[in-house]
């Protein structure tokens, strides 16, 4: 498997792509990941047009209809003010996906340039950047995020800021280790000897060659960020009800257990499927993009 | 070895100081006014100023920082502005509950994760391997708070086998702490009924907390075992007629355990952090629940205290792993 994948690196672009697609579709879990991610993205894009009860998005009040069990009218039942849970979960996909992608992209935008800078510059500058990074990595993410939210105040925007601040150091580590190993490659030496400028070496040689592990990490991190935002929502530090955020929905639904159990089931299942999708997709992408680091 | 040890300890000390600085910065960028919170919602301006002086919040920042550091060196984490209680005392009261939960969950993770990892490596690409792969990927993706609610629903409400939440029944008088770990204390006192009760309460939260850890131990151990079983020394051992059991357990597993150990160290810290969610679901009276209730009230001192304790745990766990690496891997000892 990995021998085949390594051949892919040497083949011309079109055959390389075909081989990659073939490798990807051969793995059931990769395809499952892609399907789940595609489904979540579709729900997020089409959400407002496909939900069965558009009036329930903002959280209308329809007490006559409250806490209905799942039925043909309401597939996942209704919540404590009579809103259709399916509708709110679909709109929740929008929030979670946006927040997950936002956190990951912002963290990568902060972390990757710093990491490449540290790896190429070396010396004192590298020491400063890496020690600062280690500092943020010295506390597990969730606790640091809670500390930051406690200081900034609860809310979904502050939860996002806190998670970005927690997430960027991972990208510094990744980019630095890539830059360090690429720096020693003969083609960098060749470019330098040929008189290429530093910025050109960075842009044309270092960045493209660190792209594969970066894409893999970002795919995994979108899933983890969705989970982290939902976690903060659940403990009451993230999105506030009646925002249809999955974690916040579960935190309300918890008060209606055990009689009205279906209320908590749907949002949790969506978190699970979304995170699972991005994890499997990341795993599958790693098998074709970065086969040598296939671990864990 | 001594130099290696000393360098690691020195580095950990430096990181700890960095962490102290970080918590101080976080507490001071806060837009809300801790003095106003301490004085209460109906306080007038003079009472707020009084509270500001009482908590030393009127001093310049460098002086406040110096005091923060010297207080921490004396084990003083400050006072909660919401309750007025000492954060250090609160932490000492809540930490054993968290520690007990993390120890049980970690034991579960290692006892199940390592054998399952070995098994899936031996049956690579077989049905067991696929099953554990699906299990591991699910374990990392399942939201722990949701999984906890489902277990409560299934095992506590519907089957009635286990209690829903808490550390002991509300009717049970908690014993005077010896270690603070209920399972240990009740065993030491020979109070088997209490031991049984405490054990029944810890089962569900420990399962939820251990699942991601179990999953990642399993995956790492499997990958390392697959690698190790391909090595020349395994072929050599097989050619020499060493029994398969001995090849797996001694030759391969010993080598695969090093990276597994690193994951265990990392996961120890992560568990201390994800216990926040588990404790919230199960009303487990540990530092996680304490941090959440304080964070919601906008009371930073307890949150910063918990952050420091979790960070300290994380560093100590990594330090121990580094030292064990030195013991287990002779190449590092000479370096």
Interface residues (C-beta under 8 A of the other chain):
Chain A: X29 X131 X134 X135 X136 X138 X139 X140 X141 X142 X143 X144 X146 X147 X148 X149 X150 X151 X152 X153 X154 X223 X227 X230 X231 X234 X235 X236 X237 X247 X250 X254 X257 X258 X261 X264 X265 X267 X268 X271 X272 X275 X276 X279 X280 X283 X294 X295 X296
Chain B: X15 X18 X19 X22 X23 X26 X27 X29 X30 X31 X32 X133 X134 X137 X138 X140 X141 X142 X143 X144 X145 X146 X147 X149 X150 X152 X153 X157 X158 X216 X219 X220 X223 X263 X269 X270 X272 X273 X274 X276 X277 X280 X281 X291 X292 X294 X295 X296 X298 X299 X300 X303 X304 X306 X307 X310 X311 X314 X315
